[in-house]
Amino acid sequence: MAQQFFHINKNSLLPHLICDLIDDGRHDCNKFYDNIQNARIFFNMTDIETGVTYIAHQPASIFLREDTECVEKYSIGYVWKNNETRRPGTYRGQFEILFNDDLEGEPNGNLIVPIREELIIQIMEGSIKK
């Protein structure tokens, strides 16, 4: 499986983790972008070596991408909180998108992202001084 890498320094809150949603040309991306605007998105991060989950089911965000095209496109992302990057190591990240397709806002289907590759998060030993 292919891998996408994200690097951040220990004890840092920046950069935010941003994952672009891919238009594969096989699905109706306009409907997908409409549906994701009403979805709930969560982020999980698990240590690759130990299997311990350090971030579980934390709310993530959707961001409107700044493109030159007329069609609105979105990315999903996670804004780090204090102490979430305190342990250097290698982690696997995943976003879970829960779509709200009915009128009551109840989840109606979910999607785990990224699909084609693993998201590998490297928290590096370098530290940001406060």
C-alpha positions, 0 to 999 in steps of 0.5 A, a space after each residue: 500500500 502506498 504511503 502519504 507522510 506528514 511530519 511535525 515537531 514534538 510539542 508543536 501545534 503547526 502545521 495542521 494536518 490537511 488531507 485533500 479529497 481526490 476526485 477519481 473521475 468515476 464518481 459524482 464528485 459534486 454530490 460527494 462535496 455536497 454531502 460532506 458539507 453536512 457530515 461529521 468528521 473524526 480523526 484517529 491516530 495510532 502508534 504503528 509499533 505498539 498499536 496504542 491509539 493516542 487520538 481517538 474519535 476527535 472532531 476534525 474539520 472540513 476546509 474549502 480549498 482555494 482553487 482557481 476553478 469555479 467548482 467548490 472543492 474541500 479538504 479535511 483536516 485536524 487541528 492539533 491540541 496541546 500534548 497530542 504531539 508530545 511523544 516522538 514516533 511514527 503513527 497511522 492517521 485516519 479520518 472517519 466521515 459519517 454522512 448525514 443523508 436523512 432529514 434527522 441528521 442521523 449518520 447514513 454511511 461512513 467513509 475511512 480516509 485516506 483510501 488509496 494510501 496510508 497516512 503516516 504521521 512522523 512526530 520528530 524529536 525536534 522541539 518548539 520552545 515556548 
